[in-house]
Each structure stands twice: as structure tokens, then as C-alpha cells.
Amino acid sequence: MSACEETTRLFAYGTDDDGNDVVRRVPKERVHYVERSVGEIEETFESGLEKAAGKVEEFRD
């Protein structure tokens, strides 16, 4: 289990206008939530992976 999984939970919430599943990310220690479609979450993760790959390349150079 990752650190994120230990501190947050994802709950299915519905679908957006494009038919993508919408999930609610709820931190265990807080009462607020962030609502995003699965596509938006995938884009966020992909962006983070691209940034990390760029940092790795910087270290290799």
C-alpha cells in the first residue's frame, strides 16, 4: 500500500458528461474531498510521471 492509499480513500461517485467515471478522493484525516473524473486523475498522474522522468534525465546528464 502506498503512502497515498494509507492517507486517502477513493469512492465512485458517478459519471461525467463524457461518460468517464467520477471518483471522490477523501483524505482520512480531513473532512473535505476532491472530485475528479478518472480521465482527470489519469492526466494528473501522467503529468507527474513526465515531470519525474524529466528530473531523472537531469540527474543522468
Buried (B, 14 or more C-beta within 10 A) or exposed (E): EEEEEEEBEBEEBEEBEEEBEBBBBBEEEEEEBEBBBBBBBEEEEEEEEEEEEEEEEEEEE
